[in-house]
Amino acid sequence: MCICINCKHIDLCKTYKFIEKQHSNYNLNKKQNYFIPINTMIIVSINKQNLNIYLDWDVKECLSFVEQPGKWISLL
């Protein structure tokens, strides 16, 4: 699971926007005040189901992470 869902910066983070885009959940929010987080580690899992291959993108580490449980709910 992506740690971003409990990060205070989820709505401003350039890396999270990239992850959303990979999951085809891209929010067309045009905010210009994005920041690039420090030392993020993105893990890509390759899953095969029948003849289809799926990529699952998750942020596993980020030095800019500031915990705020449930922050993602405010984005719904």
N, CA, C, O and CB atoms as a CASP TS submission, in Angstrom:
PFRMAT TS
TARGET T0000
AUTHOR 0000-0000-0000
METHOD Language model
MODEL 1
PARENT N/A
ATOM      1  N   MET     1       0.842  -1.178   0.000  1.00  0.00           N
ATOM      2  CA  MET     1       0.000   0.000   0.000  1.00  0.00           C
ATOM      3  C   MET     1       0.891   1.248   0.000  1.00  0.00           C
ATOM      4  O   MET     1       1.942   1.285   0.640  1.00  0.00           O
ATOM      5  CB  MET     1      -0.960  -0.005   1.224  1.00  0.00           C
ATOM      6  N   CYS     2       0.448   2.241  -0.720  1.00  0.00           N
ATOM      7  CA  CYS     2       1.168   3.508  -0.828  1.00  0.00           C
ATOM      8  C   CYS     2       1.057   4.285   0.491  1.00  0.00           C
ATOM      9  O   CYS     2      -0.044   4.457   1.014  1.00  0.00           O
ATOM     10  CB  CYS     2       0.614   4.354  -2.012  1.00  0.00           C
ATOM     11  N   ILE     3       2.170   4.748   1.022  1.00  0.00           N
ATOM     12  CA  ILE     3       2.155   5.500   2.280  1.00  0.00           C
ATOM     13  C   ILE     3       1.510   6.866   2.110  1.00  0.00           C
ATOM     14  O   ILE     3       1.159   7.510   3.099  1.00  0.00           O
ATOM     15  CB  ILE     3       3.570   5.662   2.816  1.00  0.00           C
ATOM     16  N   CYS     4       1.351   7.315   0.881  1.00  0.00           N
ATOM     17  CA  CYS     4       0.831   8.657   0.600  1.00  0.00           C
ATOM     18  C   CYS     4      -0.568   8.892   1.160  1.00  0.00           C
ATOM     19  O   CYS     4      -0.923  10.029   1.471  1.00  0.00           O
ATOM     20  CB  CYS     4       0.815   8.894  -0.887  1.00  0.00           C
ATOM     21  N   ILE     5      -1.360   7.842   1.292  1.00  0.00           N
ATOM     22  CA  ILE     5      -2.746   8.045   1.729  1.00  0.00           C
ATOM     23  C   ILE     5      -2.831   8.650   3.127  1.00  0.00           C
ATOM     24  O   ILE     5      -3.850   9.244   3.481  1.00  0.00           O
ATOM     25  CB  ILE     5      -3.498   6.726   1.700  1.00  0.00           C
ATOM     26  N   ASN     6      -1.780   8.508   3.919  1.00  0.00           N
ATOM     27  CA  ASN     6      -1.771   9.092   5.263  1.00  0.00           C
ATOM     28  C   ASN     6      -0.761  10.229   5.388  1.00  0.00           C
ATOM     29  O   ASN     6      -0.284  10.516   6.486  1.00  0.00           O
ATOM     30  CB  ASN     6      -1.463   8.020   6.297  1.00  0.00           C
ATOM     31  N   CYS     7      -0.435  10.876   4.276  1.00  0.00           N
ATOM     32  CA  CYS     7       0.542  11.972   4.315  1.00  0.00           C
ATOM     33  C   CYS     7      -0.163  13.320   4.216  1.00  0.00           C
ATOM     34  O   CYS     7      -1.097  13.496   3.433  1.00  0.00           O
ATOM     35  CB  CYS     7       1.572  11.826   3.173  1.00  0.00           C
ATOM     36  N   LYS     8       0.295  14.248   5.012  1.00  0.00           N
ATOM     37  CA  LYS     8      -0.246  15.606   5.029  1.00  0.00           C
ATOM     38  C   LYS     8      -0.140  16.275   3.663  1.00  0.00           C
ATOM     39  O   LYS     8      -0.956  17.137   3.336  1.00  0.00           O
ATOM     40  CB  LYS     8       0.479  16.446   6.072  1.00  0.00           C
ATOM     41  N   HIS     9       0.851  15.892   2.860  1.00  0.00           N
ATOM     42  CA  HIS     9       1.129  16.566   1.591  1.00  0.00           C
ATOM     43  C   HIS     9       0.503  15.898   0.371  1.00  0.00           C
ATOM     44  O   HIS     9       0.838  16.255  -0.759  1.00  0.00           O
ATOM     45  CB  HIS     9       2.597  16.650   1.392  1.00  0.00           C
ATOM     46  N   ILE    10      -0.394  14.941   0.570  1.00  0.00           N
ATOM     47  CA  ILE    10      -0.927  14.155  -0.547  1.00  0.00           C
ATOM     48  C   ILE    10      -1.502  15.019  -1.666  1.00  0.00           C
ATOM     49  O   ILE    10      -1.360  14.672  -2.839  1.00  0.00           O
ATOM     50  CB  ILE    10      -1.994  13.216  -0.045  1.00  0.00           C
ATOM     51  N   ASP    11      -2.146  16.133  -1.329  1.00  0.00           N
ATOM     52  CA  ASP    11      -2.799  16.947  -2.352  1.00  0.00           C
ATOM     53  C   ASP    11      -1.853  17.889  -3.086  1.00  0.00           C
ATOM     54  O   ASP    11      -2.253  18.512  -4.069  1.00  0.00           O
ATOM     55  CB  ASP    11      -3.894  17.743  -1.731  1.00  0.00           C
ATOM     56  N   LEU    12      -0.595  18.008  -2.627  1.00  0.00           N
ATOM     57  CA  LEU    12       0.371  18.900  -3.273  1.00  0.00           C
ATOM     58  C   LEU    12       1.568  18.174  -3.871  1.00  0.00           C
ATOM     59  O   LEU    12       2.388  18.794  -4.547  1.00  0.00           O
ATOM     60  CB  LEU    12       0.856  19.912  -2.285  1.00  0.00           C
ATOM     61  N   CYS    13       1.678  16.904  -3.641  1.00  0.00           N
ATOM     62  CA  CYS    13       2.886  16.149  -3.958  1.00  0.00           C
ATOM     63  C   CYS    13       2.971  15.750  -5.431  1.00  0.00           C
ATOM     64  O   CYS    13       2.064  15.107  -5.959  1.00  0.00           O
ATOM     65  CB  CYS    13       2.951  14.915  -3.099  1.00  0.00           C
ATOM     66  N   LYS    14       4.040  16.125  -6.073  1.00  0.00           N
ATOM     67  CA  LYS    14       4.264  15.793  -7.486  1.00  0.00           C
ATOM     68  C   LYS    14       4.418  14.280  -7.680  1.00  0.00           C
ATOM     69  O   LYS    14       3.927  13.735  -8.668  1.00  0.00           O
ATOM     70  CB  LYS    14       5.516  16.524  -8.018  1.00  0.00           C
ATOM     71  N   THR    15       5.079  13.610  -6.768  1.00  0.00           N
ATOM     72  CA  THR    15       5.252  12.162  -6.885  1.00  0.00           C
ATOM     73  C   THR    15       3.911  11.445  -6.756  1.00  0.00           C
ATOM     74  O   THR    15       3.648  10.501  -7.500  1.00  0.00           O
ATOM     75  CB  THR    15       6.233  11.648  -5.817  1.00  0.00           C
ATOM     76  N   TYR    16       3.067  11.873  -5.834  1.00  0.00           N
ATOM     77  CA  TYR    16       1.753  11.237  -5.689  1.00  0.00           C
ATOM     78  C   TYR    16       0.923  11.438  -6.953  1.00  0.00           C
ATOM     79  O   TYR    16       0.214  10.525  -7.376  1.00  0.00           O
ATOM     80  CB  TYR    16       1.003  11.805  -4.461  1.00  0.00           C
ATOM     81  N   LYS    17       1.003  12.615  -7.557  1.00  0.00           N
ATOM     82  CA  LYS    17       0.278  12.855  -8.806  1.00  0.00           C
ATOM     83  C   LYS    17       0.766  11.898  -9.890  1.00  0.00           C
ATOM     84  O   LYS    17      -0.030  11.420 -10.698  1.00  0.00           O
ATOM     85  CB  LYS    17       0.450  14.322  -9.266  1.00  0.00           C
ATOM     86  N   PHE    18       2.060  11.616  -9.913  1.00  0.00           N
ATOM     87  CA  PHE    18       2.608  10.646 -10.858  1.00  0.00           C
ATOM     88  C   PHE    18       2.031   9.252 -10.597  1.00  0.00           C
ATOM     89  O   PHE    18       1.645   8.551 -11.533  1.00  0.00           O
ATOM     90  CB  PHE    18       4.147  10.615 -10.765  1.00  0.00           C
ATOM     91  N   ILE    19       1.975   8.853  -9.328  1.00  0.00           N
ATOM     92  CA  ILE    19       1.425   7.537  -8.960  1.00  0.00           C
ATOM     93  C   ILE    19      -0.049   7.450  -9.360  1.00  0.00           C
ATOM     94  O   ILE    19      -0.486   6.432  -9.897  1.00  0.00           O
ATOM     95  CB  ILE    19       1.585   7.282  -7.432  1.00  0.00           C
ATOM     96  N   GLU    20      -0.813   8.509  -9.100  1.00  0.00           N
ATOM     97  CA  GLU    20      -2.219   8.535  -9.510  1.00  0.00           C
ATOM     98  C   GLU    20      -2.355   8.315 -11.010  1.00  0.00           C
ATOM     99  O   GLU    20      -3.216   7.559 -11.461  1.00  0.00           O
ATOM    100  CB  GLU    20      -2.870   9.867  -9.114  1.00  0.00           C
ATOM    101  N   LYS    21      -1.515   8.966 -11.762  1.00  0.00           N
ATOM    102  CA  LYS    21      -1.546   8.851 -13.220  1.00  0.00           C
ATOM    103  C   LYS    21      -1.272   7.409 -13.655  1.00  0.00           C
ATOM    104  O   LYS    21      -1.901   6.916 -14.590  1.00  0.00           O
ATOM    105  CB  LYS    21      -0.515   9.806 -13.859  1.00  0.00           C
ATOM    106  N   GLN    22      -0.346   6.738 -12.987  1.00  0.00           N
ATOM    107  CA  GLN    22      -0.032   5.349 -13.312  1.00  0.00           C
ATOM    108  C   GLN    22      -1.209   4.427 -13.013  1.00  0.00           C
ATOM    109  O   GLN    22      -1.390   3.408 -13.679  1.00  0.00           O
ATOM    110  CB  GLN    22       1.200   4.890 -12.537  1.00  0.00           C
ATOM    111  N   HIS    23      -1.998   4.780 -12.023  1.00  0.00           N
ATOM    112  CA  HIS    23      -3.172   3.986 -11.654  1.00  0.00           C
ATOM    113  C   HIS    23      -4.417   4.408 -12.442  1.00  0.00           C
ATOM    114  O   HIS    23      -5.510   3.892 -12.207  1.00  0.00           O
ATOM    115  CB  HIS    23      -3.441   4.114 -10.153  1.00  0.00           C
ATOM    116  N   SER    24      -4.248   5.328 -13.357  1.00  0.00           N
ATOM    117  CA  SER    24      -5.353   5.860 -14.168  1.00  0.00           C
ATOM    118  C   SER    24      -6.414   6.525 -13.311  1.00  0.00           C
ATOM    119  O   SER    24      -7.587   6.550 -13.683  1.00  0.00           O
ATOM    120  CB  SER    24      -5.988   4.750 -14.992  1.00  0.00           C
ATOM    121  N   ASN    25      -6.017   7.062 -12.174  1.00  0.00           N
ATOM    122  CA  ASN    25      -6.925   7.806 -11.300  1.00  0.00           C
ATOM    123  C   ASN    25      -6.543   9.276 -11.289  1.00  0.00           C
ATOM    124  O   ASN    25      -6.714   9.963 -10.282  1.00  0.00           O
ATOM    125  CB  ASN    25      -6.904   7.233  -9.867  1.00  0.00           C
ATOM    126  N   TYR    26      -6.037   9.743 -12.389  1.00  0.00           N
ATOM    127  CA  TYR    26      -5.481  11.088 -12.426  1.00  0.00           C
ATOM    128  C   TYR    26      -6.545  12.142 -12.217  1.00  0.00           C
ATOM    129  O   TYR    26      -7.541  12.191 -12.939  1.00  0.00           O
ATOM    130  CB  TYR    26      -4.776  11.328 -13.733  1.00  0.00           C
ATOM    131  N   ASN    27      -6.326  12.976 -11.232  1.00  0.00           N
ATOM    132  CA  ASN    27      -7.201  14.093 -10.919  1.00  0.00           C
ATOM    133  C   ASN    27      -6.699  15.291 -11.731  1.00  0.00           C
ATOM    134  O   ASN    27      -5.531  15.663 -11.620  1.00  0.00           O
ATOM    135  CB  ASN    27      -7.222  14.402  -9.364  1.00  0.00           C
ATOM    136  N   LEU    28      -7.553  15.888 -12.530  1.00  0.00           N
ATOM    137  CA  LEU    28      -7.126  16.978 -13.395  1.00  0.00           C
ATOM    138  C   LEU    28      -7.041  18.314 -12.670  1.00  0.00           C
ATOM    139  O   LEU    28      -7.205  19.369 -13.283  1.00  0.00           O
ATOM    140  CB  LEU    28      -8.063  17.099 -14.557  1.00  0.00           C
ATOM    141  N   ASN    29      -6.787  18.271 -11.382  1.00  0.00           N
ATOM    142  CA  ASN    29      -6.617  19.479 -10.592  1.00  0.00           C
ATOM    143  C   ASN    29      -5.420  20.254 -11.128  1.00  0.00           C
ATOM    144  O   ASN    29      -4.341  19.682 -11.286  1.00  0.00           O
ATOM    145  CB  ASN    29      -6.432  19.141  -9.086  1.00  0.00           C
ATOM    146  N   LYS    30      -5.585  21.527 -11.408  1.00  0.00           N
ATOM    147  CA  LYS    30      -4.535  22.329 -12.044  1.00  0.00           C
ATOM    148  C   LYS    30      -3.714  23.151 -11.049  1.00  0.00           C
ATOM    149  O   LYS    30      -3.159  24.186 -11.419  1.00  0.00           O
ATOM    150  CB  LYS    30      -5.152  23.253 -13.061  1.00  0.00           C
ATOM    151  N   LYS    31      -3.630  22.712  -9.815  1.00  0.00           N
ATOM    152  CA  LYS    31      -2.816  23.434  -8.834  1.00  0.00           C
ATOM    153  C   LYS    31      -1.382  23.544  -9.342  1.00  0.00           C
ATOM    154  O   LYS    31      -0.832  22.586  -9.885  1.00  0.00           O
ATOM    155  CB  LYS    31      -2.851  22.723  -7.451  1.00  0.00           C
ATOM    156  N   GLN    32      -0.793  24.698  -9.164  1.00  0.00           N
ATOM    157  CA  GLN    32       0.571  24.927  -9.624  1.00  0.00           C
ATOM    158  C   GLN    32       1.583  24.889  -8.476  1.00  0.00           C
ATOM    159  O   GLN    32       2.782  25.027  -8.715  1.00  0.00           O
ATOM    160  CB  GLN    32       0.656  26.262 -10.342  1.00  0.00           C
ATOM    161  N   ASN    33       1.131  24.708  -7.255  1.00  0.00           N
ATOM    162  CA  ASN    33       2.017  24.756  -6.099  1.00  0.00           C
ATOM    163  C   ASN    33       2.473  23.383  -5.638  1.00  0.00           C
ATOM    164  O   ASN    33       2.564  23.133  -4.436  1.00  0.00           O
ATOM    165  CB  ASN    33       1.337  25.457  -4.970  1.00  0.00           C
ATOM    166  N   TYR    34       2.765  22.475  -6.591  1.00  0.00           N
ATOM    167  CA  TYR    34       3.270  21.158  -6.234  1.00  0.00           C
ATOM    168  C   TYR    34       4.695  21.260  -5.717  1.00  0.00           C
ATOM    169  O   TYR    34       5.439  22.166  -6.092  1.00  0.00           O
ATOM    170  CB  TYR    34       3.204  20.211  -7.434  1.00  0.00           C
ATOM    171  N   PHE    35       5.063  20.341  -4.870  1.00  0.00           N
ATOM    172  CA  PHE    35       6.471  20.234  -4.483  1.00  0.00           C
ATOM    173  C   PHE    35       6.969  18.844  -4.824  1.00  0.00           C
ATOM    174  O   PHE    35       6.188  17.901  -4.947  1.00  0.00           O
ATOM    175  CB  PHE    35       6.668  20.532  -2.970  1.00  0.00           C
ATOM    176  N   ILE    36       8.266  18.733  -4.974  1.00  0.00           N
ATOM    177  CA  ILE    36       8.889  17.445  -5.249  1.00  0.00           C
ATOM    178  C   ILE    36       9.469  16.931  -3.938  1.00  0.00           C
ATOM    179  O   ILE    36      10.379  17.545  -3.383  1.00  0.00           O
ATOM    180  CB  ILE    36       9.995  17.561  -6.362  1.00  0.00           C
ATOM    181  N   PRO    37       8.955  15.813  -3.438  1.00  0.00           N
ATOM    182  CA  PRO    37       9.413  15.295  -2.151  1.00  0.00           C
ATOM    183  C   PRO    37      10.855  14.780  -2.212  1.00  0.00           C
ATOM    184  O   PRO    37      11.400  14.516  -3.283  1.00  0.00           O
ATOM    185  CB  PRO    37       8.490  14.184  -1.685  1.00  0.00           C
ATOM    186  N   ILE    38      11.434  14.650  -1.050  1.00  0.00           N
ATOM    187  CA  ILE    38      12.835  14.240  -0.924  1.00  0.00           C
ATOM    188  C   ILE    38      12.936  12.727  -0.766  1.00  0.00           C
ATOM    189  O   ILE    38      12.202  12.121   0.015  1.00  0.00           O
ATOM    190  CB  ILE    38      13.503  14.948   0.274  1.00  0.00           C
ATOM    191  N   ASN    39      13.853  12.129  -1.516  1.00  0.00           N
ATOM    192  CA  ASN    39      14.199  10.701  -1.409  1.00  0.00           C
ATOM    193  C   ASN    39      12.991   9.774  -1.316  1.00  0.00           C
ATOM    194  O   ASN    39      12.775   9.116  -0.298  1.00  0.00           O
ATOM    195  CB  ASN    39      15.069  10.485  -0.207  1.00  0.00           C
ATOM    196  N   THR    40      12.220   9.734  -2.374  1.00  0.00           N
ATOM    197  CA  THR    40      11.099   8.790  -2.409  1.00  0.00           C
ATOM    198  C   THR    40      11.554   7.471  -3.030  1.00  0.00           C
ATOM    199  O   THR    40      12.406   7.444  -3.918  1.00  0.00           O
ATOM    200  CB  THR    40       9.902   9.382  -3.205  1.00  0.00           C
ATOM    201  N   MET    41      10.970   6.393  -2.546  1.00  0.00           N
ATOM    202  CA  MET    41      11.224   5.076  -3.121  1.00  0.00           C
ATOM    203  C   MET    41       9.894   4.554  -3.638  1.00  0.00           C
ATOM    204  O   MET    41       8.951   4.343  -2.877  1.00  0.00           O
ATOM    205  CB  MET    41      11.865   4.088  -2.072  1.00  0.00           C
ATOM    206  N   ILE    42       9.839   4.348  -4.958  1.00  0.00           N
ATOM    207  CA  ILE    42       8.640   3.831  -5.595  1.00  0.00           C
ATOM    208  C   ILE    42       8.874   2.364  -5.931  1.00  0.00           C
ATOM    209  O   ILE    42       9.885   2.001  -6.533  1.00  0.00           O
ATOM    210  CB  ILE    42       8.276   4.652  -6.871  1.00  0.00           C
ATOM    211  N   ILE    43       7.929   1.536  -5.533  1.00  0.00           N
ATOM    212  CA  ILE    43       7.978   0.105  -5.812  1.00  0.00           C
ATOM    213  C   ILE    43       6.925  -0.206  -6.873  1.00  0.00           C
ATOM    214  O   ILE    43       5.771   0.204  -6.751  1.00  0.00           O
ATOM    215  CB  ILE    43       7.741  -0.741  -4.510  1.00  0.00           C
ATOM    216  N   VAL    44       7.326  -0.929  -7.906  1.00  0.00           N
ATOM    217  CA  VAL    44       6.391  -1.343  -8.943  1.00  0.00           C
ATOM    218  C   VAL    44       6.280  -2.858  -8.878  1.00  0.00           C
ATOM    219  O   VAL    44       7.263  -3.571  -9.081  1.00  0.00           O
ATOM    220  CB  VAL    44       6.850  -0.861 -10.367  1.00  0.00           C
ATOM    221  N   SER    45       5.080  -3.342  -8.595  1.00  0.00           N
ATOM    222  CA  SER    45       4.824  -4.780  -8.551  1.00  0.00           C
ATOM    223  C   SER    45       4.200  -5.192  -9.873  1.00  0.00           C
ATOM    224  O   SER    45       3.318  -4.515 -10.401  1.00  0.00           O
ATOM    225  CB  SER    45       3.898  -5.160  -7.350  1.00  0.00           C
ATOM    226  N   ILE    46       4.670  -6.307 -10.394  1.00  0.00           N
ATOM    227  CA  ILE    46       4.130  -6.839 -11.641  1.00  0.00           C
ATOM    228  C   ILE    46       3.235  -8.021 -11.303  1.00  0.00           C
ATOM    229  O   ILE    46       3.684  -9.002 -10.711  1.00  0.00           O
ATOM    230  CB  ILE    46       5.271  -7.260 -12.628  1.00  0.00           C
ATOM    231  N   ASN    47       1.980  -7.922 -11.677  1.00  0.00           N
ATOM    232  CA  ASN    47       0.995  -8.967 -11.391  1.00  0.00           C
ATOM    233  C   ASN    47       0.448  -9.507 -12.701  1.00  0.00           C
ATOM    234  O   ASN    47       0.144  -8.748 -13.621  1.00  0.00           O
ATOM    235  CB  ASN    47      -0.155  -8.428 -10.497  1.00  0.00           C
ATOM    236  N   LYS    48       0.327 -10.818 -12.774  1.00  0.00           N
ATOM    237  CA  LYS    48      -0.214 -11.458 -13.966  1.00  0.00           C
ATOM    238  C   LYS    48      -1.499 -12.176 -13.605  1.00  0.00           C
ATOM    239  O   LYS    48      -1.553 -12.935 -12.638  1.00  0.00           O
ATOM    240  CB  LYS    48       0.807 -12.440 -14.585  1.00  0.00           C
ATOM    241  N   GLN    49      -2.532 -11.927 -14.392  1.00  0.00           N
ATOM    242  CA  GLN    49      -3.803 -12.604 -14.206  1.00  0.00           C
ATOM    243  C   GLN    49      -4.252 -13.062 -15.590  1.00  0.00           C
ATOM    244  O   GLN    49      -4.554 -12.251 -16.466  1.00  0.00           O
ATOM    245  CB  GLN    49      -4.879 -11.668 -13.516  1.00  0.00           C
ATOM    246  N   ASN    50      -4.287 -14.362 -15.762  1.00  0.00           N
ATOM    247  CA  ASN    50      -4.555 -14.973 -17.064  1.00  0.00           C
ATOM    248  C   ASN    50      -3.500 -14.474 -18.061  1.00  0.00           C
ATOM    249  O   ASN    50      -2.309 -14.705 -17.852  1.00  0.00           O
ATOM    250  CB  ASN    50      -6.012 -14.634 -17.562  1.00  0.00           C
ATOM    251  N   LEU    51      -3.899 -13.819 -19.101  1.00  0.00           N
ATOM    252  CA  LEU    51      -2.942 -13.310 -20.081  1.00  0.00           C
ATOM    253  C   LEU    51      -2.663 -11.820 -19.917  1.00  0.00           C
ATOM    254  O   LEU    51      -1.967 -11.226 -20.740  1.00  0.00           O
ATOM    255  CB  LEU    51      -3.448 -13.577 -21.474  1.00  0.00           C
ATOM    256  N   ASN    52      -3.199 -11.216 -18.864  1.00  0.00           N
ATOM    257  CA  ASN    52      -3.023  -9.777 -18.632  1.00  0.00           C
ATOM    258  C   ASN    52      -1.938  -9.520 -17.595  1.00  0.00           C
ATOM    259  O   ASN    52      -1.796 -10.267 -16.627  1.00  0.00           O
ATOM    260  CB  ASN    52      -4.343  -9.140 -18.178  1.00  0.00           C
ATOM    261  N   ILE    53      -1.193  -8.475 -17.807  1.00  0.00           N
ATOM    262  CA  ILE    53      -0.165  -8.051 -16.852  1.00  0.00           C
ATOM    263  C   ILE    53      -0.561  -6.684 -16.304  1.00  0.00           C
ATOM    264  O   ILE    53      -0.881  -5.765 -17.059  1.00  0.00           O
ATOM    265  CB  ILE    53       1.259  -8.002 -17.522  1.00  0.00           C
ATOM    266  N   TYR    54      -0.533  -6.566 -14.984  1.00  0.00           N
ATOM    267  CA  TYR    54      -0.884  -5.327 -14.299  1.00  0.00           C
ATOM    268  C   TYR    54       0.308  -4.825 -13.502  1.00  0.00           C
ATOM    269  O   TYR    54       1.030  -5.606 -12.882  1.00  0.00           O
ATOM    270  CB  TYR    54      -2.104  -5.533 -13.377  1.00  0.00           C
ATOM    271  N   LEU    55       0.507  -3.511 -13.526  1.00  0.00           N
ATOM    272  CA  LEU    55       1.556  -2.890 -12.721  1.00  0.00           C
ATOM    273  C   LEU    55       0.899  -2.162 -11.564  1.00  0.00           C
ATOM    274  O   LEU    55      -0.061  -1.415 -11.755  1.00  0.00           O
ATOM    275  CB  LEU    55       2.430  -1.916 -13.571  1.00  0.00           C
ATOM    276  N   ASP    56       1.419  -2.380 -10.364  1.00  0.00           N
ATOM    277  CA  ASP    56       0.922  -1.705  -9.169  1.00  0.00           C
ATOM    278  C   ASP    56       2.028  -0.800  -8.642  1.00  0.00           C
ATOM    279  O   ASP    56       3.096  -1.276  -8.256  1.00  0.00           O
ATOM    280  CB  ASP    56       0.465  -2.733  -8.078  1.00  0.00           C
ATOM    281  N   TRP    57       1.773   0.495  -8.627  1.00  0.00           N
ATOM    282  CA  TRP    57       2.759   1.502  -8.237  1.00  0.00           C
ATOM    283  C   TRP    57       2.468   1.959  -6.814  1.00  0.00           C
ATOM    284  O   TRP    57       1.335   2.322  -6.500  1.00  0.00           O
ATOM    285  CB  TRP    57       2.744   2.711  -9.218  1.00  0.00           C
ATOM    286  N   ASP    58       3.486   1.944  -5.947  1.00  0.00           N
ATOM    287  CA  ASP    58       3.334   2.383  -4.557  1.00  0.00           C
ATOM    288  C   ASP    58       4.575   3.131  -4.097  1.00  0.00           C
ATOM    289  O   ASP    58       5.698   2.772  -4.454  1.00  0.00           O
ATOM    290  CB  ASP    58       3.067   1.181  -3.632  1.00  0.00           C
ATOM    291  N   VAL    59       4.366   4.168  -3.308  1.00  0.00           N
ATOM    292  CA  VAL    59       5.479   4.848  -2.642  1.00  0.00           C
ATOM    293  C   VAL    59       5.697   4.117  -1.320  1.00  0.00           C
ATOM    294  O   VAL    59       4.776   4.013  -0.510  1.00  0.00           O
ATOM    295  CB  VAL    59       5.187   6.402  -2.418  1.00  0.00           C
ATOM    296  N   LYS    60       6.899   3.617  -1.099  1.00  0.00           N
ATOM    297  CA  LYS    60       7.202   2.863   0.119  1.00  0.00           C
ATOM    298  C   LYS    60       7.981   3.689   1.136  1.00  0.00           C
ATOM    299  O   LYS    60       7.860   3.466   2.340  1.00  0.00           O
ATOM    300  CB  LYS    60       7.987   1.615  -0.227  1.00  0.00           C
ATOM    301  N   GLU    61       8.782   4.645   0.657  1.00  0.00           N
ATOM    302  CA  GLU    61       9.559   5.512   1.557  1.00  0.00           C
ATOM    303  C   GLU    61       9.592   6.918   0.996  1.00  0.00           C
ATOM    304  O   GLU    61       9.604   7.114  -0.219  1.00  0.00           O
ATOM    305  CB  GLU    61      11.003   4.975   1.751  1.00  0.00           C
ATOM    306  N   CYS    62       9.608   7.897   1.891  1.00  0.00           N
ATOM    307  CA  CYS    62       9.665   9.297   1.478  1.00  0.00           C
ATOM    308  C   CYS    62      10.103  10.136   2.679  1.00  0.00           C
ATOM    309  O   CYS    62       9.482  10.084   3.740  1.00  0.00           O
ATOM    310  CB  CYS    62       8.279   9.785   0.922  1.00  0.00           C
ATOM    311  N   LEU    63      11.161  10.898   2.504  1.00  0.00           N
ATOM    312  CA  LEU    63      11.635  11.734   3.617  1.00  0.00           C
ATOM    313  C   LEU    63      10.746  12.952   3.857  1.00  0.00           C
ATOM    314  O   LEU    63      10.856  13.596   4.900  1.00  0.00           O
ATOM    315  CB  LEU    63      13.059  12.192   3.351  1.00  0.00           C
ATOM    316  N   SER    64       9.878  13.276   2.918  1.00  0.00           N
ATOM    317  CA  SER    64       8.955  14.398   3.091  1.00  0.00           C
ATOM    318  C   SER    64       7.638  13.977   3.749  1.00  0.00           C
ATOM    319  O   SER    64       6.765  14.812   3.987  1.00  0.00           O
ATOM    320  CB  SER    64       8.669  15.040   1.745  1.00  0.00           C
ATOM    321  N   PHE    65       7.501  12.695   4.039  1.00  0.00           N
ATOM    322  CA  PHE    65       6.275  12.164   4.632  1.00  0.00           C
ATOM    323  C   PHE    65       6.014  12.791   5.995  1.00  0.00           C
ATOM    324  O   PHE    65       6.879  12.789   6.872  1.00  0.00           O
ATOM    325  CB  PHE    65       6.359  10.640   4.760  1.00  0.00           C
ATOM    326  N   VAL    66       4.793  13.334   6.162  1.00  0.00           N
ATOM    327  CA  VAL    66       4.331  13.861   7.448  1.00  0.00           C
ATOM    328  C   VAL    66       2.990  13.182   7.710  1.00  0.00           C
ATOM    329  O   VAL    66       2.016  13.415   6.995  1.00  0.00           O
ATOM    330  CB  VAL    66       4.204  15.463   7.442  1.00  0.00           C
ATOM    331  N   GLU    67       2.950  12.347   8.735  1.00  0.00           N
ATOM    332  CA  GLU    67       1.756  11.535   8.981  1.00  0.00           C
ATOM    333  C   GLU    67       0.548  12.376   9.371  1.00  0.00           C
ATOM    334  O   GLU    67       0.605  13.206  10.278  1.00  0.00           O
ATOM    335  CB  GLU    67       2.036  10.521  10.066  1.00  0.00           C
ATOM    336  N   GLN    68      -0.543  12.134   8.656  1.00  0.00           N
ATOM    337  CA  GLN    68      -1.851  12.691   8.985  1.00  0.00           C
ATOM    338  C   GLN    68      -2.874  11.638   8.572  1.00  0.00           C
ATOM    339  O   GLN    68      -3.403  11.684   7.461  1.00  0.00           O
ATOM    340  CB  GLN    68      -2.110  14.088   8.261  1.00  0.00           C
ATOM    341  N   PRO    69      -3.156  10.678   9.477  1.00  0.00           N
ATOM    342  CA  PRO    69      -4.048   9.573   9.142  1.00  0.00           C
ATOM    343  C   PRO    69      -5.379  10.040   8.554  1.00  0.00           C
ATOM    344  O   PRO    69      -6.027  10.944   9.081  1.00  0.00           O
ATOM    345  CB  PRO    69      -4.304   8.738  10.369  1.00  0.00           C
ATOM    346  N   GLY    70      -5.769   9.402   7.451  1.00  0.00           N
ATOM    347  CA  GLY    70      -7.034   9.698   6.816  1.00  0.00           C
ATOM    348  C   GLY    70      -7.038  10.932   5.918  1.00  0.00           C
ATOM    349  O   GLY    70      -8.102  11.350   5.461  1.00  0.00           O
ATOM    350  N   LYS    71      -5.886  11.519   5.658  1.00  0.00           N
ATOM    351  CA  LYS    71      -5.823  12.734   4.832  1.00  0.00           C
ATOM    352  C   LYS    71      -6.474  12.513   3.461  1.00  0.00           C
ATOM    353  O   LYS    71      -7.109  13.420   2.923  1.00  0.00           O
ATOM    354  CB  LYS    71      -4.357  13.180   4.653  1.00  0.00           C
ATOM    355  N   TRP    72      -6.319  11.322   2.900  1.00  0.00           N
ATOM    356  CA  TRP    72      -6.856  11.021   1.566  1.00  0.00           C
ATOM    357  C   TRP    72      -8.365  11.191   1.490  1.00  0.00           C
ATOM    358  O   TRP    72      -8.902  11.449   0.413  1.00  0.00           O
ATOM    359  CB  TRP    72      -6.491   9.610   1.167  1.00  0.00           C
ATOM    360  N   ILE    73      -9.060  11.050   2.618  1.00  0.00           N
ATOM    361  CA  ILE    73     -10.525  11.167   2.626  1.00  0.00           C
ATOM    362  C   ILE    73     -10.953  12.562   2.170  1.00  0.00           C
ATOM    363  O   ILE    73     -11.989  12.716   1.524  1.00  0.00           O
ATOM    364  CB  ILE    73     -11.089  10.871   4.040  1.00  0.00           C
ATOM    365  N   SER    74     -10.159  13.571   2.505  1.00  0.00           N
ATOM    366  CA  SER    74     -10.500  14.936   2.122  1.00  0.00           C
ATOM    367  C   SER    74     -10.410  15.161   0.616  1.00  0.00           C
ATOM    368  O   SER    74     -10.895  16.176   0.115  1.00  0.00           O
ATOM    369  CB  SER    74      -9.594  15.909   2.835  1.00  0.00           C
ATOM    370  N   LEU    75      -9.795  14.226  -0.115  1.00  0.00           N
ATOM    371  CA  LEU    75      -9.658  14.364  -1.565  1.00  0.00           C
ATOM    372  C   LEU    75     -10.845  13.785  -2.326  1.00  0.00           C
ATOM    373  O   LEU    75     -10.959  13.971  -3.537  1.00  0.00           O
ATOM    374  CB  LEU    75      -8.389  13.693  -2.027  1.00  0.00           C
ATOM    375  N   LEU    76     -11.735  13.077  -1.611  1.00  0.00           N
ATOM    376  CA  LEU    76     -12.892  12.446  -2.281  1.00  0.00           C
ATOM    377  C   LEU    76     -13.944  13.459  -2.673  1.00  0.00           C
ATOM    378  O   LEU    76     -14.972  13.093  -3.242  1.00  0.00           O
ATOM    379  CB  LEU    76     -13.519  11.392  -1.381  1.00  0.00           C
TER
END
